[in-house]
Amino acid sequence: MSAPTLNIMLVFKILFKNLFRHKLRTFLTIIGVAVAVLAFGLLKTIIAAWYYGVQGSAANRLIVRHAVAFIFPLPISYQDKIARVPGVTRVSHATWFQGTYIDMQHFFPRMAVDPKTYFKLYPEFLVSQQEMADFLRERSACIIGAKIAKQYKLKIGDIIPITGDIYPGNWEFTVRGIYYGKYEYTDQTQLLFQWDYLEQQLRQVTPGRAGYIGWYVVWIDNADNAAAISQSIDNLFKNSTAETTTETEKAFQQSFVSLSSAIITAIEVISYLIVGIILLVLGNTMIMTARERMTEFAVLRTLGFGAFKVAGLILGEALVISCLGGAIGLFLTFPIIGAVAASLSNFFPVFKIETSTLLMIISLGIIVGISSSIIPIHRAVTIRIVDALRQIE
């Protein structure tokens, strides 16, 4: 065996002996790094989940809402006028119904939609032809997302009772269809029922509220003309009692995200503070370790170990601790994110760790390991051997 090979083996042997010289310190440092990596991954996943609705937006879909605020309704009479705007190929509408299912903790979107047109504007909602036909035939029928069906163990034919709040009363919807998402980011947590059913009840109970919808969904022939078509739609209802604001679906979704911008920014800041904490924890450990072994490093340099090998000992130990802690944290991240996804499925339709987050965690382990070893390495290779030998461990 050649001398360089022996030297490398000796370096690795010393490195692993040093790792377990202070077992408790090493163990606690690894655990600290693992917990920090876990927290970092979880926070990054929460931030990504907030933006999945934006990613699922179609470039050819526009949203027409009340100019004052989203909560104000629009007349149903606007639909025909919007349909005649050049560039518009299809128009549908939806109304936020909400209500309470079981109790307030069981939240998921519940909306009244135009049954004949709504699903044509959302081709990513996959429903069988038979289920769609059954849905259209029965006025009190509803279609639910696959995740809702799984969570509440609902099947075709089940009755979903809803206690109304925006629209008071006791409502019952019969499940006639279950839709699945065409893409992984497609929202599968909605309950959609016929607007005609809502309208019929309103005309009987509160006629003054009938004839209105929440917002229009518009499909256009060319996404490049979105701004011009939006302006044309808004000009139709300028100076009316219910002026409109038309925007792309992406901008519409982004407006909801912006309402939570302070929270998202805070989470983002905390996630990077965690990186700093990891660096401080591991850096403190490596500085303590290097100070305790300064005499040993001096002896090694006296025996012919160059600065490169001494630096390798310190860097290698830091990288092993950092990467091992990162690997444990990453291993724990998947089941914990799975558990969080199950508990928050109604608030975050898509909640999963992204590939970019995994790459960030892996890079984080390497970068923190290197960064935390810079000061100890500089100290170990620049101190005079005589001065190092005078130090007492």
C-alpha positions as a Markdown table, in Angstrom:
| # | Residue | x | y | z |
|---|---|---|---|---|
| 1 | Met | 0.0 | 0.0 | 0.0 |
| 2 | Ser | 1.4 | 3.4 | -1.0 |
| 3 | Ala | 2.4 | 6.1 | 1.4 |
| 4 | Pro | -0.3 | 8.6 | 0.2 |
| 5 | Thr | -3.0 | 5.9 | 0.7 |
| 6 | Leu | -1.7 | 5.2 | 4.2 |
| 7 | Asn | -1.7 | 9.0 | 5.0 |
| 8 | Ile | -5.4 | 9.3 | 3.8 |
| 9 | Met | -6.4 | 6.3 | 5.9 |
| 10 | Leu | -4.7 | 7.7 | 8.9 |
| 11 | Val | -6.5 | 11.1 | 8.4 |
| 12 | Phe | -9.9 | 9.3 | 8.3 |
| 13 | Lys | -9.0 | 7.2 | 11.3 |
| 14 | Ile | -8.1 | 10.2 | 13.4 |
| 15 | Leu | -11.2 | 12.0 | 12.1 |
| 16 | Phe | -13.6 | 9.3 | 13.3 |
| 17 | Lys | -11.9 | 8.9 | 16.6 |
| 18 | Asn | -12.3 | 12.7 | 17.1 |
| 19 | Leu | -16.0 | 12.5 | 16.3 |
| 20 | Phe | -16.8 | 10.2 | 19.2 |
| 21 | Arg | -14.3 | 11.7 | 21.7 |
| 22 | His | -17.2 | 13.7 | 23.2 |
| 23 | Lys | -20.1 | 11.5 | 22.4 |
| 24 | Leu | -22.8 | 13.6 | 24.2 |
| 25 | Arg | -21.7 | 16.8 | 22.5 |
| 26 | Thr | -21.6 | 15.2 | 19.1 |
| 27 | Phe | -25.0 | 13.6 | 19.7 |
| 28 | Leu | -26.6 | 16.8 | 20.8 |
| 29 | Thr | -25.1 | 18.8 | 17.9 |
| 30 | Ile | -26.4 | 16.3 | 15.4 |
| 31 | Ile | -29.9 | 16.4 | 17.0 |
| 32 | Gly | -29.8 | 20.2 | 17.0 |
| 33 | Val | -28.9 | 20.2 | 13.3 |
| 34 | Ala | -31.6 | 17.6 | 12.6 |
| 35 | Val | -34.3 | 19.6 | 14.4 |
| 36 | Ala | -33.3 | 22.8 | 12.6 |
| 37 | Val | -33.3 | 21.1 | 9.2 |
| 38 | Leu | -36.8 | 19.6 | 9.9 |
| 39 | Ala | -38.1 | 23.1 | 10.9 |
| 40 | Phe | -36.6 | 24.7 | 7.8 |
| 41 | Gly | -38.1 | 22.0 | 5.5 |
| 42 | Leu | -41.5 | 22.4 | 7.1 |
| 43 | Leu | -41.6 | 26.2 | 6.9 |
| 44 | Lys | -40.5 | 26.1 | 3.3 |
| 45 | Thr | -43.2 | 23.6 | 2.5 |
| 46 | Ile | -45.8 | 25.8 | 4.1 |
| 47 | Ile | -44.7 | 28.8 | 2.0 |
| 48 | Ala | -44.8 | 26.6 | -1.2 |
| 49 | Ala | -48.3 | 25.4 | -0.3 |
| 50 | Trp | -49.6 | 29.0 | -0.1 |
| 51 | Tyr | -48.6 | 29.5 | -3.8 |
| 52 | Tyr | -49.9 | 26.3 | -5.3 |
| 53 | Gly | -53.2 | 28.0 | -6.2 |
| 54 | Val | -51.3 | 30.5 | -8.2 |
| 55 | Gln | -49.4 | 27.7 | -10.0 |
| 56 | Gly | -52.7 | 26.0 | -10.9 |
| 57 | Ser | -54.1 | 29.1 | -12.6 |
| 58 | Ala | -54.8 | 28.9 | -16.4 |
| 59 | Ala | -53.5 | 31.7 | -18.6 |
| 60 | Asn | -56.7 | 31.8 | -20.6 |
| 61 | Arg | -59.0 | 32.2 | -17.6 |
| 62 | Leu | -60.2 | 35.6 | -16.4 |
| 63 | Ile | -62.0 | 36.4 | -13.2 |
| 64 | Val | -64.7 | 39.1 | -13.2 |
| 65 | Arg | -65.5 | 40.4 | -9.7 |
| 66 | His | -67.2 | 43.4 | -8.1 |
| 67 | Ala | -64.9 | 46.4 | -8.2 |
| 68 | Val | -65.4 | 47.3 | -4.6 |
| 69 | Ala | -64.7 | 44.0 | -3.0 |
| 70 | Phe | -64.9 | 40.3 | -3.8 |
| 71 | Ile | -67.6 | 39.8 | -1.2 |
| 72 | Phe | -70.1 | 41.9 | -3.1 |
| 73 | Pro | -72.3 | 40.1 | -5.7 |
| 74 | Leu | -72.8 | 40.8 | -9.4 |
| 75 | Pro | -76.1 | 40.6 | -11.4 |
| 76 | Ile | -76.7 | 37.4 | -13.3 |
| 77 | Ser | -77.7 | 39.7 | -16.3 |
| 78 | Tyr | -74.0 | 40.5 | -16.8 |
| 79 | Gln | -73.3 | 37.0 | -18.2 |
| 80 | Asp | -74.8 | 37.6 | -21.7 |
| 81 | Lys | -73.0 | 40.9 | -22.1 |
| 82 | Ile | -69.7 | 39.5 | -21.1 |
| 83 | Ala | -70.2 | 36.6 | -23.6 |
| 84 | Arg | -70.5 | 39.1 | -26.4 |
| 85 | Val | -67.1 | 40.7 | -25.8 |
| 86 | Pro | -64.6 | 40.0 | -28.6 |
| 87 | Gly | -62.1 | 37.4 | -27.6 |
| 88 | Val | -64.4 | 35.7 | -25.0 |
| 89 | Thr | -65.2 | 32.1 | -25.9 |
| 90 | Arg | -67.1 | 30.9 | -22.8 |
| 91 | Val | -68.5 | 32.4 | -19.6 |
| 92 | Ser | -69.5 | 30.7 | -16.4 |
| 93 | His | -70.0 | 31.9 | -12.8 |
| 94 | Ala | -69.6 | 30.8 | -9.2 |
| 95 | Thr | -70.9 | 31.9 | -5.8 |
| 96 | Trp | -69.3 | 31.4 | -2.4 |
| 97 | Phe | -71.8 | 29.5 | -0.3 |
| 98 | Gln | -69.7 | 28.3 | 2.6 |
| 99 | Gly | -72.0 | 27.2 | 5.5 |
| 100 | Thr | -70.9 | 24.7 | 8.2 |
| 101 | Tyr | -70.4 | 21.0 | 7.8 |
| 102 | Ile | -70.2 | 19.1 | 11.1 |
| 103 | Asp | -68.5 | 22.1 | 12.8 |
| 104 | Met | -66.4 | 25.2 | 12.1 |
| 105 | Gln | -63.2 | 23.1 | 12.1 |
| 106 | His | -64.3 | 21.2 | 9.1 |
| 107 | Phe | -63.6 | 23.8 | 6.5 |
| 108 | Phe | -63.5 | 23.3 | 2.7 |
| 109 | Pro | -64.7 | 25.5 | -0.1 |
| 110 | Arg | -68.4 | 25.1 | -0.9 |
| 111 | Met | -69.7 | 26.9 | -4.0 |
| 112 | Ala | -72.8 | 27.2 | -6.2 |
| 113 | Val | -71.8 | 27.1 | -9.9 |
| 114 | Asp | -73.4 | 27.1 | -13.3 |
| 115 | Pro | -73.6 | 23.3 | -13.8 |
| 116 | Lys | -73.6 | 23.3 | -17.6 |
| 117 | Thr | -70.6 | 25.6 | -18.2 |
| 118 | Tyr | -68.4 | 25.6 | -15.0 |
| 119 | Phe | -66.6 | 22.3 | -15.6 |
| 120 | Lys | -65.9 | 23.2 | -19.3 |
| 121 | Leu | -63.9 | 26.1 | -18.0 |
| 122 | Tyr | -62.0 | 23.8 | -15.6 |
| 123 | Pro | -60.9 | 20.9 | -17.7 |
| 124 | Glu | -58.5 | 19.9 | -14.9 |
| 125 | Phe | -61.5 | 18.7 | -12.9 |
| 126 | Leu | -62.0 | 15.2 | -14.1 |
| 127 | Val | -65.5 | 13.8 | -13.7 |
| 128 | Ser | -67.0 | 10.7 | -15.5 |
| 129 | Gln | -69.7 | 11.4 | -18.1 |
| 130 | Gln | -72.2 | 9.3 | -16.1 |
| 131 | Glu | -71.6 | 11.2 | -12.9 |
| 132 | Met | -71.8 | 14.5 | -14.7 |
| 133 | Ala | -75.1 | 13.5 | -16.3 |
| 134 | Asp | -76.5 | 12.5 | -12.8 |
| 135 | Phe | -75.3 | 15.8 | -11.4 |
| 136 | Leu | -77.1 | 17.8 | -14.1 |
| 137 | Arg | -80.3 | 15.8 | -13.7 |
| 138 | Glu | -80.8 | 16.4 | -9.9 |
| 139 | Arg | -81.0 | 20.0 | -8.7 |
| 140 | Ser | -79.9 | 19.3 | -5.2 |
| 141 | Ala | -76.9 | 17.2 | -6.4 |
| 142 | Cys | -73.3 | 18.1 | -5.8 |
| 143 | Ile | -69.8 | 17.1 | -7.0 |
| 144 | Ile | -67.0 | 16.9 | -4.5 |
| 145 | Gly | -63.3 | 16.7 | -4.8 |
| 146 | Ala | -61.5 | 13.3 | -4.3 |
| 147 | Lys | -59.7 | 14.5 | -1.2 |
| 148 | Ile | -62.9 | 15.5 | 0.5 |
| 149 | Ala | -64.4 | 12.1 | -0.4 |
| 150 | Lys | -61.4 | 10.3 | 1.1 |
| 151 | Gln | -61.2 | 12.5 | 4.2 |
| 152 | Tyr | -64.9 | 12.2 | 5.1 |
| 153 | Lys | -65.4 | 8.7 | 3.6 |
| 154 | Leu | -68.1 | 10.0 | 1.3 |
| 155 | Lys | -69.4 | 8.1 | -1.7 |
| 156 | Ile | -71.9 | 8.5 | -4.5 |
| 157 | Gly | -75.4 | 8.8 | -3.1 |
| 158 | Asp | -74.4 | 10.1 | 0.3 |
| 159 | Ile | -76.2 | 13.2 | 1.7 |
| 160 | Ile | -74.1 | 16.1 | 2.9 |
| 161 | Pro | -76.0 | 18.4 | 5.4 |
| 162 | Ile | -74.8 | 22.0 | 5.5 |
| 163 | Thr | -76.0 | 24.6 | 8.0 |
| 164 | Gly | -76.1 | 27.9 | 6.1 |
| 165 | Asp | -74.5 | 31.1 | 7.3 |
| 166 | Ile | -74.2 | 33.4 | 4.3 |
| 167 | Tyr | -77.4 | 31.8 | 3.1 |
| 168 | Pro | -79.3 | 30.7 | 6.2 |
| 169 | Gly | -81.1 | 27.5 | 6.5 |
| 170 | Asn | -80.5 | 23.8 | 6.6 |
| 171 | Trp | -79.3 | 22.5 | 3.2 |
| 172 | Glu | -78.8 | 19.0 | 2.0 |
| 173 | Phe | -76.7 | 18.0 | -1.0 |
| 174 | Thr | -76.6 | 14.6 | -2.6 |
| 175 | Val | -73.2 | 13.4 | -3.8 |
| 176 | Arg | -73.6 | 12.5 | -7.5 |
| 177 | Gly | -70.0 | 12.9 | -8.6 |
| 178 | Ile | -66.4 | 12.9 | -7.4 |
| 179 | Tyr | -63.9 | 14.9 | -9.4 |
| 180 | Tyr | -60.1 | 14.2 | -9.6 |
| 181 | Gly | -57.3 | 16.5 | -10.4 |
| 182 | Lys | -55.6 | 16.3 | -13.8 |
| 183 | Tyr | -52.4 | 17.8 | -12.2 |
| 184 | Glu | -50.8 | 17.4 | -8.8 |
| 185 | Tyr | -51.5 | 21.0 | -7.9 |
| 186 | Thr | -55.2 | 20.8 | -8.9 |
| 187 | Asp | -57.5 | 21.6 | -5.9 |
| 188 | Gln | -59.5 | 18.5 | -5.0 |
| 189 | Thr | -61.1 | 19.9 | -1.8 |
| 190 | Gln | -64.2 | 21.6 | -3.1 |
| 191 | Leu | -67.9 | 21.0 | -3.0 |
| 192 | Leu | -69.7 | 22.3 | -6.1 |
| 193 | Phe | -73.5 | 22.3 | -6.4 |
| 194 | Gln | -76.0 | 23.9 | -8.8 |
| 195 | Trp | -76.6 | 27.6 | -8.6 |
| 196 | Asp | -80.2 | 27.0 | -9.8 |
| 197 | Tyr | -80.8 | 25.2 | -6.5 |
| 198 | Leu | -79.6 | 28.2 | -4.5 |
| 199 | Glu | -81.5 | 30.6 | -6.7 |
| 200 | Gln | -84.7 | 28.6 | -6.3 |
| 201 | Gln | -84.5 | 28.7 | -2.5 |
| 202 | Leu | -83.7 | 32.4 | -2.5 |
| 203 | Arg | -86.7 | 33.3 | -4.6 |
| 204 | Gln | -88.9 | 31.6 | -2.1 |
| 205 | Val | -87.3 | 32.9 | 1.1 |
| 206 | Thr | -85.5 | 36.1 | 0.3 |
| 207 | Pro | -86.4 | 37.3 | -3.2 |
| 208 | Gly | -84.2 | 40.4 | -2.9 |
| 209 | Arg | -81.1 | 38.3 | -2.9 |
| 210 | Ala | -82.0 | 36.3 | -6.0 |
| 211 | Gly | -80.6 | 37.1 | -9.4 |
| 212 | Tyr | -77.0 | 37.6 | -8.2 |
| 213 | Ile | -73.8 | 35.6 | -8.4 |
| 214 | Gly | -70.4 | 35.9 | -6.8 |
| 215 | Trp | -68.0 | 36.2 | -9.7 |
| 216 | Tyr | -67.7 | 35.3 | -13.4 |
| 217 | Val | -65.2 | 32.9 | -14.9 |
| 218 | Val | -64.3 | 33.8 | -18.5 |
| 219 | Trp | -62.3 | 31.8 | -21.0 |
| 220 | Ile | -60.6 | 33.8 | -23.7 |
| 221 | Asp | -59.2 | 32.7 | -27.1 |
| 222 | Asn | -55.7 | 34.3 | -26.6 |
| 223 | Ala | -54.0 | 34.8 | -23.3 |
| 224 | Asp | -51.9 | 37.6 | -24.9 |
| 225 | Asn | -55.0 | 39.7 | -25.1 |
| 226 | Ala | -56.0 | 39.3 | -21.5 |
| 227 | Ala | -55.4 | 42.9 | -20.6 |
| 228 | Ala | -57.4 | 44.3 | -23.5 |
| 229 | Ile | -60.3 | 41.9 | -23.0 |
| 230 | Ser | -60.3 | 42.7 | -19.3 |
| 231 | Gln | -60.5 | 46.4 | -20.0 |
| 232 | Ser | -63.4 | 45.8 | -22.5 |
| 233 | Ile | -65.4 | 43.9 | -19.9 |
| 234 | Asp | -64.9 | 46.5 | -17.2 |
| 235 | Asn | -65.9 | 49.3 | -19.7 |
| 236 | Leu | -69.3 | 47.5 | -20.2 |
| 237 | Phe | -70.2 | 48.2 | -16.6 |
| 238 | Lys | -68.4 | 51.5 | -15.9 |
| 239 | Asn | -70.6 | 53.9 | -13.9 |
| 240 | Ser | -73.1 | 51.2 | -13.2 |
| 241 | Thr | -74.3 | 50.2 | -9.7 |
| 242 | Ala | -72.0 | 47.2 | -9.8 |
| 243 | Glu | -68.8 | 48.1 | -11.5 |
| 244 | Thr | -66.4 | 45.2 | -12.2 |
| 245 | Thr | -62.7 | 44.4 | -11.9 |
| 246 | Thr | -61.4 | 41.8 | -14.4 |
| 247 | Glu | -58.1 | 40.2 | -14.0 |
| 248 | Thr | -56.3 | 37.0 | -14.9 |
| 249 | Glu | -56.9 | 34.0 | -12.7 |
| 250 | Lys | -53.3 | 34.1 | -11.6 |
| 251 | Ala | -53.6 | 37.7 | -10.4 |
| 252 | Phe | -56.9 | 36.8 | -8.7 |
| 253 | Gln | -55.2 | 34.0 | -6.8 |
| 254 | Gln | -52.2 | 36.1 | -6.1 |
| 255 | Ser | -54.5 | 38.7 | -4.4 |
| 256 | Phe | -55.5 | 36.2 | -1.9 |
| 257 | Val | -51.9 | 35.2 | -1.2 |
| 258 | Ser | -51.0 | 38.9 | -0.8 |
| 259 | Leu | -53.6 | 39.1 | 2.1 |
| 260 | Ser | -51.3 | 36.9 | 4.0 |
| 261 | Ser | -48.1 | 38.5 | 2.8 |
| 262 | Ala | -47.0 | 39.5 | 6.3 |
| 263 | Ile | -47.4 | 36.0 | 7.6 |
| 264 | Ile | -45.6 | 34.5 | 4.6 |
| 265 | Thr | -42.7 | 37.0 | 5.0 |
| 266 | Ala | -42.5 | 36.2 | 8.7 |
| 267 | Ile | -42.3 | 32.5 | 7.9 |
| 268 | Glu | -39.7 | 33.2 | 5.2 |
| 269 | Val | -37.5 | 35.2 | 7.7 |
| 270 | Ile | -37.8 | 32.5 | 10.4 |
| 271 | Ser | -36.8 | 29.8 | 7.9 |
| 272 | Tyr | -33.5 | 31.7 | 7.2 |
| 273 | Leu | -33.0 | 32.5 | 10.9 |
| 274 | Ile | -33.0 | 28.8 | 11.4 |
| 275 | Val | -30.1 | 28.5 | 8.9 |
| 276 | Gly | -28.3 | 31.0 | 11.1 |
| 277 | Ile | -29.1 | 28.9 | 14.2 |
| 278 | Ile | -27.7 | 25.8 | 12.6 |
| 279 | Leu | -24.5 | 27.6 | 11.7 |
| 280 | Leu | -24.1 | 29.0 | 15.2 |
| 281 | Val | -24.7 | 25.6 | 16.9 |
| 282 | Leu | -22.3 | 23.7 | 14.7 |
| 283 | Gly | -19.8 | 26.6 | 14.5 |
| 284 | Asn | -19.7 | 26.8 | 18.3 |
| 285 | Thr | -19.1 | 23.0 | 18.5 |
| 286 | Met | -16.2 | 23.1 | 16.0 |
| 287 | Ile | -14.6 | 26.1 | 17.7 |
| 288 | Met | -14.7 | 24.4 | 21.1 |
| 289 | Thr | -13.4 | 21.2 | 19.5 |
| 290 | Ala | -10.5 | 22.9 | 17.7 |
| 291 | Arg | -9.5 | 24.8 | 20.8 |
| 292 | Glu | -9.3 | 21.6 | 22.8 |
| 293 | Arg | -7.2 | 19.9 | 20.2 |
| 294 | Met | -4.9 | 22.7 | 19.3 |
| 295 | Thr | -1.9 | 21.0 | 21.0 |
| 296 | Glu | -2.7 | 17.8 | 19.0 |
| 297 | Phe | -2.8 | 19.7 | 15.8 |
| 298 | Ala | 0.6 | 21.2 | 16.6 |
| 299 | Val | 2.0 | 17.7 | 17.2 |
| 300 | Leu | 0.6 | 16.5 | 13.9 |
| 301 | Arg | 2.1 | 19.4 | 12.1 |
| 302 | Thr | 5.5 | 18.6 | 13.8 |
| 303 | Leu | 5.2 | 15.0 | 12.6 |
| 304 | Gly | 4.8 | 16.2 | 9.0 |
| 305 | Phe | 1.0 | 16.8 | 8.6 |
| 306 | Gly | 0.6 | 19.7 | 6.4 |
| 307 | Ala | -1.9 | 22.5 | 6.7 |
| 308 | Phe | -4.1 | 20.8 | 4.1 |
| 309 | Lys | -4.4 | 17.6 | 6.2 |
| 310 | Val | -5.1 | 19.4 | 9.4 |
| 311 | Ala | -7.8 | 21.5 | 7.6 |
| 312 | Gly | -9.2 | 18.2 | 6.3 |
| 313 | Leu | -9.6 | 16.8 | 9.8 |
| 314 | Ile | -11.6 | 19.8 | 11.0 |
| 315 | Leu | -13.6 | 20.2 | 7.8 |
| 316 | Gly | -14.3 | 16.5 | 7.6 |
| 317 | Glu | -15.6 | 16.4 | 11.2 |
| 318 | Ala | -17.8 | 19.4 | 10.6 |
| 319 | Leu | -19.2 | 17.9 | 7.4 |
| 320 | Val | -20.0 | 14.5 | 9.0 |
| 321 | Ile | -21.9 | 16.2 | 11.8 |
| 322 | Ser | -23.7 | 18.6 | 9.5 |
| 323 | Cys | -24.6 | 16.1 | 6.9 |
| 324 | Leu | -25.6 | 13.4 | 9.4 |
| 325 | Gly | -27.8 | 15.8 | 11.2 |
| 326 | Gly | -29.2 | 17.0 | 7.9 |
| 327 | Ala | -29.9 | 13.4 | 6.8 |
| 328 | Ile | -31.8 | 12.6 | 10.0 |
| 329 | Gly | -33.8 | 15.9 | 9.7 |
| 330 | Leu | -34.6 | 15.1 | 6.1 |
| 331 | Phe | -35.7 | 11.6 | 6.9 |
| 332 | Leu | -38.1 | 12.9 | 9.6 |
| 333 | Thr | -39.4 | 15.6 | 7.4 |
| 334 | Phe | -41.4 | 13.3 | 5.1 |
| 335 | Pro | -43.6 | 11.6 | 7.7 |
| 336 | Ile | -44.1 | 14.9 | 9.6 |
| 337 | Ile | -45.1 | 16.8 | 6.4 |
| 338 | Gly | -47.4 | 13.9 | 5.6 |
| 339 | Ala | -49.1 | 14.2 | 9.0 |
| 340 | Val | -49.4 | 18.0 | 8.6 |
| 341 | Ala | -50.8 | 17.6 | 5.1 |
| 342 | Ala | -53.5 | 15.3 | 6.5 |
| 343 | Ser | -54.5 | 17.8 | 9.2 |
| 344 | Leu | -54.4 | 20.8 | 7.0 |
| 345 | Ser | -55.7 | 19.3 | 3.8 |
| 346 | Asn | -58.8 | 21.6 | 3.8 |
| 347 | Phe | -56.7 | 24.7 | 4.1 |
| 348 | Phe | -53.8 | 23.6 | 1.8 |
| 349 | Pro | -55.2 | 21.5 | -1.1 |
| 350 | Val | -51.6 | 20.6 | -2.1 |
| 351 | Phe | -49.1 | 20.2 | 0.8 |
| 352 | Lys | -45.9 | 18.4 | -0.2 |
| 353 | Ile | -42.2 | 18.9 | 0.0 |
| 354 | Glu | -40.8 | 20.2 | -3.3 |
| 355 | Thr | -37.7 | 19.1 | -5.1 |
| 356 | Ser | -36.2 | 22.6 | -4.7 |
| 357 | Thr | -36.7 | 22.3 | -0.9 |
| 358 | Leu | -34.9 | 19.0 | -0.9 |
| 359 | Leu | -32.0 | 20.4 | -2.9 |
| 360 | Met | -31.9 | 23.4 | -0.5 |
| 361 | Ile | -31.7 | 21.1 | 2.5 |
| 362 | Ile | -28.9 | 19.0 | 1.0 |
| 363 | Ser | -27.0 | 22.2 | 0.0 |
| 364 | Leu | -27.6 | 23.6 | 3.5 |
| 365 | Gly | -25.9 | 20.6 | 5.1 |
| 366 | Ile | -22.8 | 21.0 | 3.0 |
| 367 | Ile | -22.6 | 24.8 | 3.2 |
| 368 | Val | -23.2 | 24.9 | 7.0 |
| 369 | Gly | -20.5 | 22.2 | 7.4 |
| 370 | Ile | -18.0 | 24.2 | 5.4 |
| 371 | Ser | -18.9 | 27.6 | 6.9 |
| 372 | Ser | -18.7 | 26.4 | 10.5 |
| 373 | Ser | -15.1 | 25.0 | 10.0 |
| 374 | Ile | -13.6 | 28.2 | 8.5 |
| 375 | Ile | -12.6 | 29.9 | 11.8 |
| 376 | Pro | -11.3 | 26.7 | 13.5 |
| 377 | Ile | -9.3 | 25.8 | 10.3 |
| 378 | His | -7.8 | 29.3 | 10.1 |
| 379 | Arg | -6.8 | 29.2 | 13.8 |
| 380 | Ala | -5.3 | 25.6 | 13.5 |
| 381 | Val | -3.2 | 26.3 | 10.5 |
| 382 | Thr | -2.0 | 29.8 | 11.3 |
| 383 | Ile | -1.0 | 29.4 | 14.9 |
| 384 | Arg | 2.7 | 28.9 | 15.5 |
| 385 | Ile | 3.5 | 25.4 | 16.6 |
| 386 | Val | 5.4 | 26.6 | 19.6 |
| 387 | Asp | 2.4 | 28.7 | 20.8 |
| 388 | Ala | 0.1 | 25.7 | 20.2 |
| 389 | Leu | 2.3 | 23.4 | 22.2 |
| 390 | Arg | 2.2 | 25.8 | 25.2 |
| 391 | Gln | -1.6 | 25.4 | 25.4 |
| 392 | Ile | -3.0 | 22.9 | 27.9 |
| 393 | Glu | -6.1 | 21.0 | 26.9 |
